[in-house]
């Protein structure tokens, strides 16, 4: 019973960490995309 509870608890922590990492990656991807567009526009003109 306790092992099952621990497993679910750890699974919840892992899921939360994964969500945080995914959201961070998405944020950085958006920033990189904006930077790339800015550099591209800068080199075009």
N, C-alpha and C positions, 0 to 999 in steps of 0.2 A: 504493500500500500504506500509506504513512504518513498520507496524507490520510484514508483509510478508518478507520485506527486513531484519528486525531484526532477524526473525526466521532463514532465510538462513545464515545470518552472524554467529549466535550462533551455527548453525549446522556445519558450516565450522570450527569454533574453536573447537567444540567437536570432529569432525573427526580428526583434526590435533593432538589433545591431545591423542586420542585413538591410532593413528598411532605411536606417540612417545612412549606411554606406551608399545605397542606391540613390538616395536623394542628393547626397553630396556629389556623386558622380554626375548626376543629371545637371546639378548646378554648375559644376566645373565645365561640363560639355557646352552648356549654354554660354558661359563666359568665353570659352575658347572659340566658339562659333562667332560670337560678336567681335572678338579680337581679330579673327581671320577675315571677317567681312571688312573691318576697319582698315586692316593692312592692305587688303585687296583694293579697296577704294582709294587708298593713299597712293598705291603704286600705279593705279590707272591714270590718275590726273597728272 
